[in-house]
Amino acid sequence: MLSSKWVLYVVIAFAVAYLWVQVGTPHFDISRYLKCRSCFVRAIENARNQSAKSLELRATTSLARLLDRQGKRDEARAMLADIYNWFTEGFDTADLKDAKALLDELAG
């Protein structure tokens, strides 16, 4: 049985990763590239530390879009493909559909 401290820790860690995605999103323009990238990278790191693959996918998708806007299409595609290919099910979810659409766009 999980202790209440452990459950609280997991909930807080997940919330922190999610918040970094939310903080990065409004800054999603070229003039604020560094702040935006930093927020998405923090979200990815936090999600990885918690093994929160769905959140890692969401943050990586956001970072891949930013990298694409910077002309770093190959880097964006490689990064997104790594996390997308981890999944073996759930391909009908919004996050995986979004990631797949971006991967297809980056490949074209």
N, C-alpha and C positions, 0 to 999 in steps of 0.2 A: 504494500500500500504506500502511496506517495504521501510524504509529509506536506503539511500546508505551507511550510517554508519553501519547499522545492517547487510546488505549484506556483506560488507567488513569484519566485525567482524566474521561472519560465515565462510567466505572463508578462512580467516587467521587461525581460530581455526581448521578447517578441515585440512588445510595444515600442521599445527603443529603436529596433530595426525598422519597424513600420514608420515611425516618426521621421527617421532620416530620409526615407523615400518621400514623405510628404513635404519635408523642408526643402528638398532638392527640386521638386516639381515646379513651384512658382518661379524659381530662378532659371528655368529652362529656356534660356536664350543665349545667344553667342556672347553677348557682352558680359555675362556673368558665368562664363564657362567654368572657371576654376572653383567657384563656390558650389556650383551645381555638381560638378564632378566629384568634389570632396564629399558632399552629402551622399551621393549614390554609392561611392566606394565605402563609406562608413556603414551604410545600410547593408551592403553585401557582406562586409566583414562581420558585422553583428549577426546577420542571418546565418552565416557559416558557423560562427561560434555556437549557435543554438541548434544547428542542423535543421534550420527552418527553410527547406528547399523552395517552397512556394514563394516565400518572401524574397529569397535570394533571386529567384527567377524574375519577380516583379522589378526588383532594383536593377538587375542586370539588363533587363529589357529597356528600362529608362536610360541607363548609361549607354547602351548600344545606340539608342536614338540620338543621344547627344554626340557620341563619337562619329556617327554617320554625318551629322550636320557639320562636323569639323573636317570632313573628308577622310576620316579614318575608317572606311568601310570594312576593310579586311580585319582590322582589330575588333571592330564591333561584331562582325559575323562570327569570328572565332570564339570570342568571349560568350556570346549568346548561345552558340551551338554547344559549347561545353556543358552548360547548365541544362539546356533543353534536352540534350541526349541522355541526361541522368534519369529522366522520367520514363516510366514504363506503362503508365496508365493515367487516366484523367485528361486525356487529350480533348475532351469536350468542354473543359473549363475555360473561362474567359482568359485567364492569364496565359495558359498554354496556347490557345488560339491566337492571342495577340503576339506571343513570341514567335509562333510559326509564321504568321503573316509578315512579321518584320524580317525573319530569316529569309523568306522567299523574296522579299523586296531587296534585301542586301545582296542576294545571290544574282539578281537580275541586272 
